[in-house]
C-alpha cells in the first residue's frame, strides 16, 4: 500500500490521532471517521498500515465506531473482543466493487449494492442503517453506551 506521507508526517498524524483519542470524553460514544476502511471485505481488503497504526489505538481508547468509505459497497464488520464497530458506506453512485471476502466469513453485513447510510445518536445508543437506493432498509444495528452491538435488521 502506497502512502503519500513521508514517515515523519505519518508519525505526526498518528501522534495527533492519539492525542485526540485520549482526551476526556464529554459524550457517551467515541467515533472516528476516515476515507479508507481499516478492515474491508471489498477488493482493497484490510489496510495493513491502518491495522498496524490505528487498530491498537481503537482498542486502547475503546473507540465505539469507525466510519469509512472508499470501497464501493456497503459493510458492517464486528470482530470478537474488539470495541469498535466498522461501518463502511461506499455505495453512493460510482461503479460498484465485488466483495473479495465472502460476507458469511466476517459478518454481520457486506453487500455489493447502491445505497446510503443513516446514523442516529442519542445518549443511550447509536443506530446505524444501510438503505438501498429505493429507501428499503438493508441492514441496521444499534450500539449501546456499554459497547454492545445489537442487530436490528439483517
N, CA, C and O atoms as a GROMACS GRO file, in nm:
protein
  616
    1UNK      N    1   0.085  -0.117   0.000
    1UNK     CA    2   0.000   0.000   0.000
    1UNK      C    3   0.090   0.124   0.000
    1UNK      O    4   0.174   0.140   0.088
    2UNK      N    5   0.071   0.208  -0.097
    2UNK     CA    6   0.149   0.332  -0.106
    2UNK      C    7   0.092   0.436  -0.011
    2UNK      O    8  -0.029   0.444   0.010
    3UNK      N    9   0.181   0.514   0.043
    3UNK     CA   10   0.141   0.624   0.129
    3UNK      C   11   0.195   0.752   0.069
    3UNK      O   12   0.307   0.753   0.019
    4UNK      N   13   0.119   0.858   0.073
    4UNK     CA   14   0.165   0.985   0.018
    4UNK      C   15   0.238   1.068   0.122
    4UNK      O   16   0.294   1.173   0.090
    5UNK      N   17   0.239   1.022   0.247
    5UNK     CA   18   0.308   1.094   0.354
    5UNK      C   19   0.448   1.039   0.371
    5UNK      O   20   0.472   0.919   0.356
    6UNK      N   21   0.540   1.126   0.403
    6UNK     CA   22   0.673   1.079   0.441
    6UNK      C   23   0.661   1.024   0.584
    6UNK      O   24   0.567   1.060   0.655
    7UNK      N   25   0.754   0.941   0.628
    7UNK     CA   26   0.743   0.880   0.762
    7UNK      C   27   0.724   0.982   0.875
    7UNK      O   28   0.649   0.955   0.968
    8UNK      N   29   0.790   1.096   0.868
    8UNK     CA   30   0.775   1.197   0.973
    8UNK      C   31   0.631   1.250   0.976
    8UNK      O   32   0.574   1.267   1.084
    9UNK      N   33   0.572   1.275   0.860
    9UNK     CA   34   0.433   1.322   0.856
    9UNK      C   35   0.338   1.215   0.909
    9UNK      O   36   0.243   1.246   0.981
   10UNK      N   37   0.363   1.091   0.873
   10UNK     CA   38   0.279   0.982   0.922
   10UNK      C   39   0.286   0.973   1.074
   10UNK      O   40   0.184   0.955   1.141
   11UNK      N   41   0.406   0.986   1.129
   11UNK     CA   42   0.424   0.982   1.274
   11UNK      C   43   0.353   1.100   1.342
   11UNK      O   44   0.292   1.084   1.447
   12UNK      N   45   0.363   1.218   1.280
   12UNK     CA   46   0.296   1.336   1.336
   12UNK      C   47   0.144   1.318   1.336
   12UNK      O   48   0.077   1.354   1.433
   13UNK      N   49   0.090   1.264   1.228
   13UNK     CA   50  -0.055   1.245   1.222
   13UNK      C   51  -0.100   1.138   1.320
   13UNK      O   52  -0.207   1.150   1.380
   14UNK      N   53  -0.021   1.033   1.338
   14UNK     CA   54  -0.055   0.929   1.435
   14UNK      C   55  -0.052   0.985   1.577
   14UNK      O   56  -0.138   0.953   1.658
   15UNK      N   57   0.047   1.070   1.607
   15UNK     CA   58   0.053   1.134   1.739
   15UNK      C   59  -0.067   1.225   1.760
   15UNK      O   60  -0.123   1.229   1.869
   16UNK      N   61  -0.107   1.298   1.656
   16UNK     CA   62  -0.226   1.382   1.665
   16UNK      C   63  -0.349   1.298   1.694
   16UNK      O   64  -0.429   1.332   1.782
   17UNK      N   65  -0.366   1.186   1.621
   17UNK     CA   66  -0.483   1.099   1.641
   17UNK      C   67  -0.486   1.048   1.785
   17UNK      O   68  -0.590   1.052   1.849
   18UNK      N   69  -0.374   1.001   1.835
   18UNK     CA   70  -0.373   0.951   1.973
   18UNK      C   71  -0.404   1.064   2.071
   18UNK      O   72  -0.475   1.042   2.169
   19UNK      N   73  -0.352   1.182   2.046
   19UNK     CA   74  -0.382   1.295   2.132
   19UNK      C   75  -0.531   1.325   2.138
   19UNK      O   76  -0.584   1.357   2.245
   20UNK      N   77  -0.598   1.316   2.025
   20UNK     CA   78  -0.743   1.339   2.020
   20UNK      C   79  -0.818   1.227   2.091
   20UNK      O   80  -0.914   1.253   2.165
   21UNK      N   81  -0.777   1.103   2.070
   21UNK     CA   82  -0.847   0.988   2.128
   21UNK      C   83  -0.836   0.984   2.281
   21UNK      O   84  -0.926   0.937   2.349
   22UNK      N   85  -0.724   1.035   2.334
   22UNK     CA   86  -0.706   1.024   2.479
   22UNK      C   87  -0.766   1.141   2.557
   22UNK      O   88  -0.759   1.143   2.680
   23UNK      N   89  -0.823   1.237   2.487
   23UNK     CA   90  -0.890   1.347   2.557
   23UNK      C   91  -1.008   1.294   2.637
   23UNK      O   92  -1.068   1.193   2.600
   24UNK      N   93  -1.039   1.360   2.746
   24UNK     CA   94  -1.154   1.321   2.827
   24UNK      C   95  -1.280   1.327   2.742
   24UNK      O   96  -1.303   1.422   2.667
   25UNK      N   97  -1.362   1.224   2.755
   25UNK     CA   98  -1.486   1.219   2.680
   25UNK      C   99  -1.592   1.308   2.744
   25UNK      O  100  -1.605   1.314   2.866
   26UNK      N  101  -1.665   1.376   2.660
   26UNK     CA  102  -1.779   1.455   2.707
   26UNK      C  103  -1.909   1.396   2.655
   26UNK      O  104  -2.017   1.450   2.682
   27UNK      N  105  -1.900   1.287   2.581
   27UNK     CA  106  -2.016   1.219   2.524
   27UNK      C  107  -2.004   1.070   2.555
   27UNK      O  108  -1.895   1.022   2.588
   28UNK      N  109  -2.115   0.996   2.545
   28UNK     CA  110  -2.108   0.853   2.576
   28UNK      C  111  -2.041   0.770   2.467
   28UNK      O  112  -2.010   0.653   2.490
   29UNK      N  113  -2.020   0.826   2.348
   29UNK     CA  114  -1.963   0.749   2.238
   29UNK      C  115  -1.842   0.819   2.179
   29UNK      O  116  -1.831   0.941   2.181
   30UNK      N  117  -1.751   0.738   2.126
   30UNK     CA  118  -1.633   0.788   2.058
   30UNK      C  119  -1.631   0.728   1.918
   30UNK      O  120  -1.624   0.606   1.902
   31UNK      N  121  -1.636   0.814   1.817
   31UNK     CA  122  -1.636   0.770   1.678
   31UNK      C  123  -1.520   0.833   1.605
   31UNK      O  124  -1.479   0.946   1.635
   32UNK      N  125  -1.466   0.760   1.509
   32UNK     CA  126  -1.359   0.807   1.422
   32UNK      C  127  -1.408   0.790   1.279
   32UNK      O  128  -1.474   0.691   1.248
   33UNK      N  129  -1.377   0.885   1.193
   33UNK     CA  130  -1.417   0.878   1.054
   33UNK      C  131  -1.294   0.897   0.966
   33UNK      O  132  -1.210   0.982   0.992
   34UNK      N  133  -1.286   0.816   0.862
   34UNK     CA  134  -1.178   0.827   0.767
   34UNK      C  135  -1.223   0.780   0.631
   34UNK      O  136  -1.330   0.721   0.617
   35UNK      N  137  -1.143   0.806   0.531
   35UNK     CA  138  -1.179   0.764   0.396
   35UNK      C  139  -1.157   0.614   0.377
   35UNK      O  140  -1.247   0.543   0.330
   36UNK      N  141  -1.040   0.567   0.413
   36UNK     CA  142  -1.006   0.426   0.391
   36UNK      C  143  -1.055   0.340   0.507
   36UNK      O  144  -1.040   0.378   0.623
   37UNK      N  145  -1.113   0.224   0.476
   37UNK     CA  146  -1.151   0.133   0.584
   37UNK      C  147  -1.027   0.068   0.645
   37UNK      O  148  -0.928   0.044   0.576
   38UNK      N  149  -1.034   0.041   0.774
   38UNK     CA  150  -0.929  -0.036   0.839
   38UNK      C  151  -0.942  -0.182   0.795
   38UNK      O  152  -0.846  -0.246   0.755
   39UNK      N  153  -1.065  -0.231   0.804
   39UNK     CA  154  -1.098  -0.366   0.760
   39UNK      C  155  -1.203  -0.357   0.652
   39UNK      O  156  -1.294  -0.275   0.661
   40UNK      N  157  -1.191  -0.439   0.548
   40UNK     CA  158  -1.289  -0.436   0.440
   40UNK      C  159  -1.296  -0.572   0.372
   40UNK      O  160  -1.195  -0.637   0.346
   41UNK      N  161  -1.419  -0.614   0.344
   41UNK     CA  162  -1.442  -0.735   0.265
   41UNK      C  163  -1.436  -0.704   0.116
   41UNK      O  164  -1.445  -0.794   0.033
   42UNK      N  165  -1.420  -0.576   0.082
   42UNK     CA  166  -1.417  -0.533  -0.057
   42UNK      C  167  -1.283  -0.560  -0.123
   42UNK      O  168  -1.194  -0.620  -0.062
   43UNK      N  169  -1.267  -0.517  -0.248
   43UNK     CA  170  -1.149  -0.552  -0.327
   43UNK      C  171  -1.017  -0.497  -0.274
   43UNK      O  172  -0.912  -0.555  -0.301
   44UNK      N  173  -1.021  -0.387  -0.200
   44UNK     CA  174  -0.897  -0.333  -0.144
   44UNK      C  175  -0.853  -0.412  -0.021
   44UNK      O  176  -0.736  -0.406   0.018
   45UNK      N  177  -0.945  -0.485   0.039
   45UNK     CA  178  -0.911  -0.567   0.155
   45UNK      C  179  -0.877  -0.485   0.278
   45UNK      O  180  -0.896  -0.364   0.282
   46UNK      N  181  -0.826  -0.554   0.378
   46UNK     CA  182  -0.783  -0.490   0.501
   46UNK      C  183  -0.662  -0.401   0.472
   46UNK      O  184  -0.581  -0.433   0.386
   47UNK      N  185  -0.651  -0.291   0.544
   47UNK     CA  186  -0.546  -0.193   0.521
   47UNK      C  187  -0.433  -0.217   0.622
   47UNK      O  188  -0.448  -0.180   0.739
   48UNK      N  189  -0.322  -0.278   0.582
   48UNK     CA  190  -0.219  -0.317   0.678
   48UNK      C  191  -0.159  -0.202   0.758
   48UNK      O  192  -0.126  -0.219   0.876
   49UNK      N  193  -0.144  -0.084   0.698
   49UNK     CA  194  -0.088   0.030   0.770
   49UNK      C  195  -0.186   0.076   0.878
   49UNK      O  196  -0.146   0.102   0.992
   50UNK      N  197  -0.314   0.086   0.844
   50UNK     CA  198  -0.413   0.130   0.942
   50UNK      C  199  -0.432   0.026   1.052
   50UNK      O  200  -0.453   0.061   1.168
   51UNK      N  201  -0.425  -0.101   1.016
   51UNK     CA  202  -0.433  -0.206   1.118
   51UNK      C  203  -0.317  -0.191   1.216
   51UNK      O  204  -0.336  -0.198   1.337
   52UNK      N  205  -0.199  -0.170   1.164
   52UNK     CA  206  -0.080  -0.157   1.247
   52UNK      C  207  -0.085  -0.032   1.335
   52UNK      O  208  -0.055  -0.037   1.454
   53UNK      N  209  -0.124   0.082   1.273
   53UNK     CA  210  -0.117   0.210   1.344
   53UNK      C  211  -0.243   0.244   1.423
   53UNK      O  212  -0.234   0.291   1.536
   54UNK      N  213  -0.360   0.219   1.366
   54UNK     CA  214  -0.484   0.265   1.427
   54UNK      C  215  -0.552   0.162   1.513
   54UNK      O  216  -0.607   0.195   1.619
   55UNK      N  217  -0.551   0.035   1.471
   55UNK     CA  218  -0.625  -0.066   1.546
   55UNK      C  219  -0.584  -0.071   1.693
   55UNK      O  220  -0.672  -0.080   1.779
   56UNK      N  221  -0.455  -0.066   1.727
   56UNK     CA  222  -0.418  -0.065   1.870
   56UNK      C  223  -0.475   0.056   1.945
   56UNK      O  224  -0.512   0.045   2.061
   57UNK      N  225  -0.482   0.172   1.877
   57UNK     CA  226  -0.538   0.291   1.940
   57UNK      C  227  -0.689   0.276   1.959
   57UNK      O  228  -0.743   0.318   2.062
   58UNK      N  229  -0.756   0.218   1.861
   58UNK     CA  230  -0.901   0.196   1.874
   58UNK      C  231  -0.930   0.107   1.994
   58UNK      O  232  -1.026   0.130   2.068
   59UNK      N  233  -0.846   0.006   2.013
   59UNK     CA  234  -0.864  -0.085   2.127
   59UNK      C  235  -0.831  -0.014   2.259
   59UNK      O  236  -0.907  -0.022   2.356
   60UNK      N  237  -0.719   0.056   2.261
   60UNK     CA  238  -0.673   0.122   2.384
   60UNK      C  239  -0.773   0.226   2.433
   60UNK      O  240  -0.800   0.235   2.552
   61UNK      N  241  -0.828   0.306   2.340
   61UNK     CA  242  -0.918   0.414   2.378
   61UNK      C  243  -1.066   0.377   2.361
   61UNK      O  244  -1.154   0.462   2.373
   62UNK      N  245  -1.090   0.250   2.333
   62UNK     CA  246  -1.227   0.197   2.322
   62UNK      C  247  -1.314   0.280   2.228
   62UNK      O  248  -1.421   0.328   2.265
   63UNK      N  249  -1.265   0.294   2.105
   63UNK     CA  250  -1.342   0.363   2.002
   63UNK      C  251  -1.465   0.279   1.970
   63UNK      O  252  -1.455   0.160   1.942
   64UNK      N  253  -1.582   0.341   1.976
   64UNK     CA  254  -1.707   0.269   1.953
   64UNK      C  255  -1.734   0.242   1.806
   64UNK      O  256  -1.789   0.138   1.771
   65UNK      N  257  -1.695   0.335   1.721
   65UNK     CA  258  -1.738   0.328   1.582
   65UNK      C  259  -1.632   0.388   1.490
   65UNK      O  260  -1.576   0.493   1.518
   66UNK      N  261  -1.605   0.317   1.380
   66UNK     CA  262  -1.521   0.372   1.274
   66UNK      C  263  -1.604   0.375   1.146
   66UNK      O  264  -1.655   0.272   1.102
   67UNK      N  265  -1.618   0.494   1.088
   67UNK     CA  266  -1.694   0.516   0.966
   67UNK      C  267  -1.597   0.540   0.851
   67UNK      O  268  -1.504   0.619   0.862
   68UNK      N  269  -1.620   0.471   0.739
   68UNK     CA  270  -1.532   0.486   0.624
   68UNK      C  271  -1.612   0.470   0.495
   68UNK      O  272  -1.731   0.439   0.496
   69UNK      N  273  -1.544   0.493   0.385
   69UNK     CA  274  -1.599   0.475   0.251
   69UNK      C  275  -1.498   0.398   0.168
   69UNK      O  276  -1.461   0.286   0.203
   70UNK      N  277  -1.454   0.456   0.060
   70UNK     CA  278  -1.352   0.408  -0.031
   70UNK      C  279  -1.396   0.288  -0.114
   70UNK      O  280  -1.401   0.299  -0.237
   71UNK      N  281  -1.429   0.176  -0.053
   71UNK     CA  282  -1.478   0.062  -0.131
   71UNK      C  283  -1.622   0.090  -0.171
   71UNK      O  284  -1.701   0.136  -0.088
   72UNK      N  285  -1.657   0.062  -0.294
   72UNK     CA  286  -1.790   0.093  -0.347
   72UNK      C  287  -1.885  -0.022  -0.317
   72UNK      O  288  -1.921  -0.101  -0.404
   73UNK      N  289  -1.925  -0.030  -0.191
   73UNK     CA  290  -2.018  -0.131  -0.142
   73UNK      C  291  -2.065  -0.085  -0.004
   73UNK      O  292  -2.033   0.026   0.039
   74UNK      N  293  -2.141  -0.168   0.064
   74UNK     CA  294  -2.194  -0.135   0.196
   74UNK      C  295  -2.151  -0.247   0.291
   74UNK      O  296  -2.169  -0.365   0.261
   75UNK      N  297  -2.095  -0.210   0.407
   75UNK     CA  298  -2.046  -0.312   0.500
   75UNK      C  299  -2.069  -0.271   0.645
   75UNK      O  300  -2.079  -0.152   0.677
   76UNK      N  301  -2.075  -0.370   0.730
   76UNK     CA  302  -2.072  -0.355   0.876
   76UNK      C  303  -1.997  -0.476   0.927
   76UNK      O  304  -2.042  -0.590   0.911
   77UNK      N  305  -1.882  -0.454   0.989
   77UNK     CA  306  -1.799  -0.562   1.040
   77UNK      C  307  -1.783  -0.549   1.191
   77UNK      O  308  -1.761  -0.441   1.244
   78UNK      N  309  -1.795  -0.662   1.256
   78UNK     CA  310  -1.773  -0.673   1.401
   78UNK      C  311  -1.671  -0.785   1.422
   78UNK      O  312  -1.676  -0.888   1.354
   79UNK      N  313  -1.581  -0.765   1.516
   79UNK     CA  314  -1.481  -0.866   1.548
   79UNK      C  315  -1.489  -0.898   1.697
   79UNK      O  316  -1.501  -0.808   1.780
   80UNK      N  317  -1.482  -1.025   1.728
   80UNK     CA  318  -1.493  -1.069   1.867
   80UNK      C  319  -1.389  -0.999   1.954
   80UNK      O  320  -1.271  -0.989   1.918
   81UNK      N  321  -1.434  -0.950   2.068
   81UNK     CA  322  -1.349  -0.882   2.167
   81UNK      C  323  -1.287  -0.752   2.116
   81UNK      O  324  -1.187  -0.706   2.172
   82UNK      N  325  -1.344  -0.693   2.011
   82UNK     CA  326  -1.296  -0.564   1.962
   82UNK      C  327  -1.402  -0.460   1.998
   82UNK      O  328  -1.520  -0.483   1.972
   83UNK      N  329  -1.363  -0.347   2.058
   83UNK     CA  330  -1.463  -0.248   2.099
   83UNK      C  331  -1.525  -0.169   1.984
   83UNK      O  332  -1.627  -0.102   2.002
   84UNK      N  333  -1.464  -0.177   1.866
   84UNK     CA  334  -1.503  -0.092   1.754
   84UNK      C  335  -1.593  -0.165   1.655
   84UNK      O  336  -1.564  -0.278   1.615
   85UNK      N  337  -1.702  -0.100   1.616
   85UNK     CA  338  -1.785  -0.145   1.504
   85UNK      C  339  -1.733  -0.073   1.380
   85UNK      O  340  -1.714   0.048   1.383
   86UNK      N  341  -1.710  -0.148   1.272
   86UNK     CA  342  -1.656  -0.091   1.149
   86UNK      C  343  -1.770  -0.082   1.048
   86UNK      O  344  -1.828  -0.184   1.010
   87UNK      N  345  -1.802   0.040   1.005
   87UNK     CA  346  -1.920   0.066   0.921
   87UNK      C  347  -1.873   0.136   0.796
   87UNK      O  348  -1.818   0.246   0.803
   88UNK      N  349  -1.895   0.075   0.680
   88UNK     CA  350  -1.846   0.128   0.554
   88UNK      C  351  -1.964   0.161   0.464
   88UNK      O  352  -2.050   0.076   0.439
   89UNK      N  353  -1.967   0.283   0.415
   89UNK     CA  354  -2.073   0.328   0.325
   89UNK      C  355  -2.009   0.382   0.199
   89UNK      O  356  -1.961   0.496   0.196
   90UNK      N  357  -2.008   0.301   0.094
   90UNK     CA  358  -1.943   0.340  -0.030
   90UNK      C  359  -2.027   0.311  -0.153
   90UNK      O  360  -1.974   0.303  -0.264
   91UNK      N  361  -2.158   0.294  -0.136
   91UNK     CA  362  -2.246   0.260  -0.248
   91UNK      C  363  -2.322   0.378  -0.302
   91UNK      O  364  -2.439   0.364  -0.339
   92UNK      N  365  -2.259   0.495  -0.308
   92UNK     CA  366  -2.330   0.617  -0.341
   92UNK      C  367  -2.353   0.646  -0.487
   92UNK      O  368  -2.426   0.740  -0.518
   93UNK      N  369  -2.295   0.571  -0.579
   93UNK     CA  370  -2.326   0.604  -0.717
   93UNK      C  371  -2.222   0.563  -0.819
   93UNK      O  372  -2.257   0.541  -0.935
   94UNK      N  373  -2.096   0.553  -0.782
   94UNK     CA  374  -1.994   0.509  -0.878
   94UNK      C  375  -2.010   0.360  -0.903
   94UNK      O  376  -2.092   0.294  -0.838
   95UNK      N  377  -1.933   0.306  -0.995
   95UNK     CA  378  -1.939   0.163  -1.021
   95UNK      C  379  -1.916   0.086  -0.893
   95UNK      O  380  -1.827   0.120  -0.814
   96UNK      N  381  -1.995  -0.018  -0.871
   96UNK     CA  382  -1.982  -0.100  -0.750
   96UNK      C  383  -1.865  -0.196  -0.763
   96UNK      O  384  -1.826  -0.236  -0.874
   97UNK      N  385  -1.810  -0.234  -0.649
   97UNK     CA  386  -1.700  -0.330  -0.643
   97UNK      C  387  -1.753  -0.463  -0.592
   97UNK      O  388  -1.840  -0.467  -0.506
   98UNK      N  389  -1.698  -0.571  -0.646
   98UNK     CA  390  -1.731  -0.702  -0.593
   98UNK      C  391  -1.661  -0.724  -0.460
   98UNK      O  392  -1.557  -0.664  -0.433
   99UNK      N  393  -1.718  -0.808  -0.378
   99UNK     CA  394  -1.659  -0.838  -0.248
   99UNK      C  395  -1.548  -0.941  -0.264
   99UNK      O  396  -1.564  -1.039  -0.338
  100UNK      N  397  -1.439  -0.920  -0.196
  100UNK     CA  398  -1.324  -1.011  -0.201
  100UNK      C  399  -1.339  -1.123  -0.098
  100UNK      O  400  -1.294  -1.235  -0.121
  101UNK      N  401  -1.402  -1.091   0.014
  101UNK     CA  402  -1.422  -1.189   0.121
  101UNK      C  403  -1.570  -1.220   0.130
  101UNK      O  404  -1.653  -1.129   0.130
  102UNK      N  405  -1.603  -1.347   0.137
  102UNK     CA  406  -1.742  -1.390   0.149
  102UNK      C  407  -1.802  -1.327   0.273
  102UNK      O  408  -1.746  -1.342   0.382
  103UNK      N  409  -1.917  -1.257   0.260
  103UNK     CA  410  -1.978  -1.190   0.375
  103UNK      C  411  -2.009  -1.282   0.493
  103UNK      O  412  -2.015  -1.237   0.607
  104UNK      N  413  -2.028  -1.409   0.467
  104UNK     CA  414  -2.058  -1.502   0.577
  104UNK      C  415  -1.935  -1.528   0.664
  104UNK      O  416  -1.948  -1.580   0.775
  105UNK      N  417  -1.817  -1.495   0.616
  105UNK     CA  418  -1.693  -1.518   0.691
  105UNK      C  419  -1.670  -1.413   0.798
  105UNK      O  420  -1.620  -1.444   0.907
  106UNK      N  421  -1.705  -1.288   0.769
  106UNK     CA  422  -1.683  -1.178   0.863
  106UNK      C  423  -1.807  -1.091   0.860
  106UNK      O  424  -1.812  -0.988   0.793
  107UNK      N  425  -1.903  -1.132   0.931
  107UNK     CA  426  -2.031  -1.063   0.927
  107UNK      C  427  -2.030  -0.942   1.020
  107UNK      O  428  -1.924  -0.911   1.076
  108UNK      N  429  -2.136  -0.876   1.038
  108UNK     CA  430  -2.270  -0.921   1.004
  108UNK      C  431  -2.323  -0.880   0.868
  108UNK      O  432  -2.427  -0.932   0.826
  109UNK      N  433  -2.255  -0.787   0.794
  109UNK     CA  434  -2.315  -0.744   0.668
  109UNK      C  435  -2.209  -0.693   0.573
  109UNK      O  436  -2.121  -0.616   0.610
  110UNK      N  437  -2.220  -0.736   0.449
  110UNK     CA  438  -2.141  -0.680   0.340
  110UNK      C  439  -2.218  -0.713   0.212
  110UNK      O  440  -2.256  -0.828   0.188
  111UNK      N  441  -2.240  -0.609   0.130
  111UNK     CA  442  -2.316  -0.632   0.008
  111UNK      C  443  -2.272  -0.534  -0.100
  111UNK      O  444  -2.245  -0.417  -0.073
  112UNK      N  445  -2.264  -0.585  -0.221
  112UNK     CA  446  -2.234  -0.502  -0.339
  112UNK      C  447  -2.367  -0.444  -0.386
  112UNK      O  448  -2.442  -0.508  -0.461
  113UNK      N  449  -2.396  -0.321  -0.340
  113UNK     CA  450  -2.526  -0.262  -0.370
  113UNK      C  451  -2.518  -0.109  -0.358
  113UNK      O  452  -2.441  -0.055  -0.278
  114UNK      N  453  -2.599  -0.041  -0.439
  114UNK     CA  454  -2.609   0.103  -0.427
  114UNK      C  455  -2.696   0.136  -0.305
  114UNK      O  456  -2.789   0.064  -0.273
  115UNK      N  457  -2.664   0.246  -0.240
  115UNK     CA  458  -2.744   0.289  -0.127
  115UNK      C  459  -2.675   0.398  -0.049
  115UNK      O  460  -2.577   0.457  -0.094
  116UNK      N  461  -2.729   0.424   0.068
  116UNK     CA  462  -2.674   0.525   0.156
  116UNK      C  463  -2.686   0.475   0.300
  116UNK      O  464  -2.746   0.370   0.325
  117UNK      N  465  -2.631   0.549   0.391
  117UNK     CA  466  -2.634   0.508   0.531
  117UNK      C  467  -2.694   0.619   0.616
  117UNK      O  468  -2.686   0.737   0.583
  118UNK      N  469  -2.754   0.578   0.724
  118UNK     CA  470  -2.821   0.669   0.816
  118UNK      C  471  -2.766   0.644   0.955
  118UNK      O  472  -2.750   0.530   0.997
  119UNK      N  473  -2.738   0.751   1.026
  119UNK     CA  474  -2.681   0.744   1.160
  119UNK      C  475  -2.768   0.828   1.252
  119UNK      O  476  -2.798   0.943   1.222
  120UNK      N  477  -2.807   0.770   1.366
  120UNK     CA  478  -2.882   0.843   1.468
  120UNK      C  479  -2.812   0.819   1.602
  120UNK      O  480  -2.774   0.706   1.633
  121UNK      N  481  -2.796   0.925   1.680
  121UNK     CA  482  -2.725   0.914   1.807
  121UNK      C  483  -2.810   0.975   1.918
  121UNK      O  484  -2.863   1.086   1.904
  122UNK      N  485  -2.822   0.902   2.027
  122UNK     CA  486  -2.883   0.954   2.149
  122UNK      C  487  -2.784   0.931   2.262
  122UNK      O  488  -2.676   0.876   2.240
  123UNK      N  489  -2.819   0.971   2.382
  123UNK     CA  490  -2.732   0.947   2.497
  123UNK      C  491  -2.718   0.797   2.525
  123UNK      O  492  -2.619   0.755   2.584
  124UNK      N  493  -2.815   0.716   2.482
  124UNK     CA  494  -2.815   0.574   2.516
  124UNK      C  495  -2.763   0.483   2.405
  124UNK      O  496  -2.712   0.375   2.434
  125UNK      N  497  -2.775   0.526   2.278
  125UNK     CA  498  -2.729   0.437   2.172
  125UNK      C  499  -2.704   0.511   2.041
  125UNK      O  500  -2.754   0.620   2.016
  126UNK      N  501  -2.623   0.444   1.959
  126UNK     CA  502  -2.601   0.485   1.820
  126UNK      C  503  -2.677   0.383   1.736
  126UNK      O  504  -2.666   0.263   1.759
  127UNK      N  505  -2.754   0.430   1.640
  127UNK     CA  506  -2.823   0.340   1.548
  127UNK      C  507  -2.774   0.371   1.408
  127UNK      O  508  -2.776   0.486   1.364
  128UNK      N  509  -2.730   0.267   1.338
  128UNK     CA  510  -2.678   0.281   1.203
  128UNK      C  511  -2.758   0.191   1.110
  128UNK      O  512  -2.790   0.077   1.143
  129UNK      N  513  -2.790   0.246   0.993
  129UNK     CA  514  -2.869   0.173   0.895
  129UNK      C  515  -2.805   0.186   0.757
  129UNK      O  516  -2.756   0.292   0.720
  130UNK      N  517  -2.807   0.077   0.682
  130UNK     CA  518  -2.776   0.081   0.540
  130UNK      C  519  -2.910   0.072   0.468
  130UNK      O  520  -2.992  -0.014   0.499
  131UNK      N  521  -2.931   0.160   0.372
  131UNK     CA  522  -3.058   0.170   0.300
  131UNK      C  523  -3.028   0.165   0.150
  131UNK      O  524  -2.933   0.228   0.104
  132UNK      N  525  -3.109   0.091   0.074
  132UNK     CA  526  -3.083   0.083  -0.070
  132UNK      C  527  -3.134   0.209  -0.141
  132UNK      O  528  -3.193   0.296  -0.078
  133UNK      N  529  -3.110   0.218  -0.270
  133UNK     CA  530  -3.146   0.336  -0.347
  133UNK      C  531  -3.295   0.365  -0.352
  133UNK      O  532  -3.335   0.477  -0.382
  134UNK      N  533  -3.378   0.265  -0.322
  134UNK     CA  534  -3.524   0.283  -0.318
  134UNK      C  535  -3.575   0.313  -0.179
  134UNK      O  536  -3.696   0.326  -0.159
  135UNK      N  537  -3.485   0.324  -0.082
  135UNK     CA  538  -3.526   0.355   0.054
  135UNK      C  539  -3.556   0.234   0.141
  135UNK      O  540  -3.604   0.250   0.254
  136UNK      N  541  -3.530   0.114   0.091
  136UNK     CA  542  -3.554  -0.007   0.170
  136UNK      C  543  -3.436  -0.035   0.262
  136UNK      O  544  -3.320  -0.028   0.220
  137UNK      N  545  -3.465  -0.066   0.387
  137UNK     CA  546  -3.359  -0.096   0.481
  137UNK      C  547  -3.294  -0.229   0.446
  137UNK      O  548  -3.361  -0.331   0.430
  138UNK      N  549  -3.161  -0.228   0.435
  138UNK     CA  550  -3.084  -0.348   0.407
  138UNK      C  551  -3.029  -0.411   0.534
  138UNK      O  552  -3.026  -0.533   0.549
  139UNK      N  553  -2.987  -0.324   0.626
  139UNK     CA  554  -2.918  -0.371   0.747
  139UNK      C  555  -2.924  -0.259   0.850
  139UNK      O  556  -2.916  -0.141   0.816
  140UNK      N  557  -2.939  -0.297   0.976
  140UNK     CA  558  -2.936  -0.197   1.082
  140UNK      C  559  -2.885  -0.260   1.210
  140UNK      O  560  -2.906  -0.379   1.236
  141UNK      N  561  -2.817  -0.180   1.289
  141UNK     CA  562  -2.773  -0.225   1.421
  141UNK      C  563  -2.768  -0.105   1.514
  141UNK      O  564  -2.763   0.010   1.471
  142UNK      N  565  -2.768  -0.135   1.642
  142UNK     CA  566  -2.754  -0.032   1.744
  142UNK      C  567  -2.637  -0.068   1.832
  142UNK      O  568  -2.609  -0.186   1.856
  143UNK      N  569  -2.569   0.032   1.880
  143UNK     CA  570  -2.458   0.012   1.974
  143UNK      C  571  -2.492   0.092   2.099
  143UNK      O  572  -2.516   0.212   2.093
  144UNK      N  573  -2.493   0.023   2.211
  144UNK     CA  574  -2.528   0.087   2.337
  144UNK      C  575  -2.405   0.150   2.401
  144UNK      O  576  -2.292   0.119   2.363
  145UNK      N  577  -2.428   0.237   2.496
  145UNK     CA  578  -2.317   0.308   2.561
  145UNK      C  579  -2.223   0.213   2.634
  145UNK      O  580  -2.108   0.249   2.661
  146UNK      N  581  -2.270   0.092   2.666
  146UNK     CA  582  -2.180  -0.006   2.730
  146UNK      C  583  -2.104  -0.090   2.626
  146UNK      O  584  -2.034  -0.185   2.662
  147UNK      N  585  -2.117  -0.054   2.499
  147UNK     CA  586  -2.037  -0.117   2.394
  147UNK      C  587  -2.097  -0.237   2.325
  147UNK      O  588  -2.030  -0.300   2.243
  148UNK      N  589  -2.220  -0.271   2.355
  148UNK     CA  590  -2.282  -0.387   2.293
  148UNK      C  591  -2.345  -0.349   2.159
  148UNK      O  592  -2.419  -0.251   2.150
  149UNK      N  593  -2.314  -0.428   2.055
  149UNK     CA  594  -2.375  -0.410   1.923
  149UNK      C  595  -2.488  -0.511   1.910
  149UNK      O  596  -2.468  -0.631   1.931
  150UNK      N  597  -2.606  -0.461   1.874
  150UNK     CA  598  -2.724  -0.545   1.862
  150UNK      C  599  -2.782  -0.528   1.721
  150UNK      O  600  -2.809  -0.415   1.679
  151UNK      N  601  -2.800  -0.638   1.650
  151UNK     CA  602  -2.860  -0.632   1.515
  151UNK      C  603  -3.008  -0.598   1.527
  151UNK      O  604  -3.080  -0.656   1.609
  152UNK      N  605  -3.054  -0.504   1.445
  152UNK     CA  606  -3.194  -0.464   1.441
  152UNK      C  607  -3.262  -0.516   1.317
  152UNK      O  608  -3.382  -0.544   1.317
  153UNK      N  609  -3.184  -0.530   1.209
  153UNK     CA  610  -3.237  -0.577   1.080
  153UNK      C  611  -3.120  -0.635   1.002
  153UNK      O  612  -3.019  -0.569   0.978
  154UNK      N  613  -3.136  -0.759   0.964
  154UNK     CA  614  -3.028  -0.822   0.887
  154UNK      C  615  -3.082  -0.888   0.764
  154UNK      O  616  -3.007  -0.947   0.686
   0.00000   0.00000   0.00000
